[in-house]
């Protein structure tokens, strides 16, 4: 599989008019970092469990934070550092650094094991969105995440799996892996890229409103019915879409009133 393209913002702004094939070849020559891949395993118990929301189809307004990350308290190598914490990624990133809230759950092996299925899906989603952004095919309604830490995100997930062993995948992981493979196709046409971007938007919404994600959050002791989760607050855009924002970016939208 071709390596992942990670470009600096100054280059990023200049390449939106490039055809997908040129971007693919640029990615081959730019970096040695390979995309993280999913591993086919049995879905974990908390993913199989029915959420209290299982009886009612979830809607856009039920969307939950689906991009999780592992942050380190210092700049030490994530594969050796012990002071890691689980965080939820702000969905209204605008280029300015986000403000982080407290750790979501106690920092222990059990917590990271429960979080790894979502962490792996998160990295695949960010890789897809990174390339979709470069191709200018990301749906306008999609949340905006900080993609500048993508290499560190990939490294963190690999380090955690090396430490705790392989973990199962969410049902959406296979689709995200498929989309990532297609985005790396050197024969990708503009029409195909646009179609993949649309599919990515659908998968993102499905993941954000899935019972599997709700169950994963509940396994960490998170109140999925609240308006604040892990340092993020729930907001609603003018189009009725939910965004979970850090304190710095929260003022860009209207707070959700439940």
N, C-alpha and C positions, 0 to 999 in steps of 0.2 A: 504494500500500500504506500502511496506517495507520502512524503513528509508534509507536515502542517506548515502553512504559510503564516508567519508572524511578522508583520511589517510595522515600522515606526509610523506614528500619526501623520508625519509630513509626506510620506510616500503613500499612505492610505488615501489621503485626500486627492491624490493626483491620478489614481488608477481606475476610477469608476468607469471610464470610457473604454478600458481595455476589454477585449473579448475573453471569455472564460478560458480558452485554450492558452492564451498568453499568461494569464494568472497562474494556471496550473504549472506551466514550465518554469515560471519564476519561483514557484514554491519548491520545486525540485532542487533548484540551485541555491536557495536562500538559507535553508536550515537543515540540520540533521535530526531535529526533534520529530519523532513519529507520533501520529495520533494515538491516543489511548484506545484500546479495543475492549469490547465486552467479552465476557466469558460465559458460555451457556451453562447455567446451573439451575437448580431448583429454586423457585421463588421462596424467600424466607417466610416464616410463620406470620410475622407482623404484616407482610405484604398480602398474604392470603386472607388474613382476618378481615371480616366485614366491619367497616367503619359504621358509626351511628348514622352516617349520611347515606349508607348503602341503599336504603329503601327509596330515596329520592334522588333523581338525576341531578348532578351538580351543574350549576350554571356559571356564567362568567363572573357574577358577583361573589361566587363561592371560592374563587381562585386563591390558592395558598402559595407561599414562597417555595419555589421548586428548584432554585439554584442555590445549592449549599456549597460551602468552601471550608477549608481548614486553614486557619491563620496561626502564625507563630508569634510568640511574645518577643522574640529577638530575631536577628538576621541569620542565625545559625542554620545549618543545613537541616531541612525538614525531615530527612531520613534518620537523623541522629538526635534531634531535639525532643525533649520530653514535654515542654510547656506549650502544647498545641491546644487550640480551642476550635469548636465548631461554630460557624457563623452562617447567616443567611445573606445572600447577595442582594443589594439594593436593585430595584427594578426601574429606577429613574436616573441612572447614571448619565451625567452630562459632561464628563471630562474632568470634573473636580473630584478630589478624593472623597470617599464616603466616610461618614462617622460610624464607628462600630459600637454596638451595645455590649452588654455583658454576655458571657458564654452561655450558650443555649442549655447545656446540660453538664453534669459533672464530667470532668475530664478523666475517663477511664476506658479500659479496653472494651467493655460491653457497649458503651455509648458509640464508639467508633465503628464497631461491628454492625450495630443497628443502622448507622448512618451511611455506611459504605455503598449500599445499593443506590441511594439517591445521589451520593457524591459522584459515583461513576456516571450516572445519567446526566448529572449537571455538567461534567466535563465534556461529554459528547455533545450536549446541547450547545455549550459555549463554542466548541470547535466548529460546529455547523454554522452558528450565527456569525462567527468570525469570517468564514469564507463567504457566506451569503451577503454580509455587509460589503465585502470587497467587490462582489459581483453586482451589488446594488439591487438585490432581489429579496431582501428581508422585508416582510410585510410591515407597513407603517404602524399597524396596531400592536406590534410585538413590544414587549418590555425592552428597555435598553440596559444592558449589563456592562460592568467594567470588564473589558477583555484584555487589559494590559497585564494581568497576572496569569494569563492562560498557561504559559510554560510552567509556572510555579504550581498551578492547580494540577496539571498533569503529573508533575513530579511528586506532589503530595499524595495523590491517590495511589500511585505505584508504590510509594514508600509504605503507606498504610497496609496495602495488600501484602507486601513483602513481610511486614511485621506481624499481621494478624491472620494471614492466609487468604485465599480466594473467597469471595462472597457472592451470593446470588445476584441476579439482576432484576430490575423492574420490568414489567411487560413492555414499556415504551423504549427500553434500551435497544432492542433489536432494530426497531424502526429508525432510531437515531443513527445507529451504526450504518444502516443501509443508506440513509441520506448522506452521511459523511463520505461513504465510498463513492457515491454518485457525484458529489461535489468535487472529488479529486479526479474525475474522469477527464483526460486530456482532450477528448472529443466532445465535451459538453457544449451544446449549442445554447444560444441566448434563450430560446423558447424552453428548452429543458431546464435551464437554470431557474427561470421564472417559475416553472411548475414545481421545482424542488423547494423554492422559497415559500410558495403557498402551502405545500405539505408541511414544511417546518413550522409554519404558523399554526396549523391544525394540531400537530403533535404537541407543540408547546402548550396550547390551550387544554388539550386532553390531559397532559401531565399535571398542569396546575390545578385542574379540577377533579383529579382522580381520587378514588377511594384509597388506592395504594399510598399516595402521598399523605393523605389525611391520617391513615393508620400509622405511617412512619413517624409523623409528627407527634401523634399521641403516644407512641412508644417512648418518646423522649420527654414526656410529661408536658407537652405544649397544649395550651387551650386553643383548639382550632376555631372556636367560635368567637374569640376575642378580636380586638382591633389593634393589638400590639403583639408581635412575635419576635423574640430575639433581637431587640433593638430596632426593629422595623415597625412602622405604623401603617395601617390600612387606609388607602385613599382611593377615591373614585375619579376617573377622568371625565371630561365633558361628554365622552361617548359611552359612558357607563362601564368602562373597563376598570378592573381593580389593579392597583399598583401598590406594592409593599415598598416603602421608601425609608431610607435612613433619615436622621434628623436634618441633615444638611439639605437633602433634596425634597423633603416632605412638603415644603411650602409651594412646590410647583403644581400641586393638585388640591382638590377639596377633600378634607377628612371624611371618612365614611362614618355615618351615624347609624348604629345598630340599636 
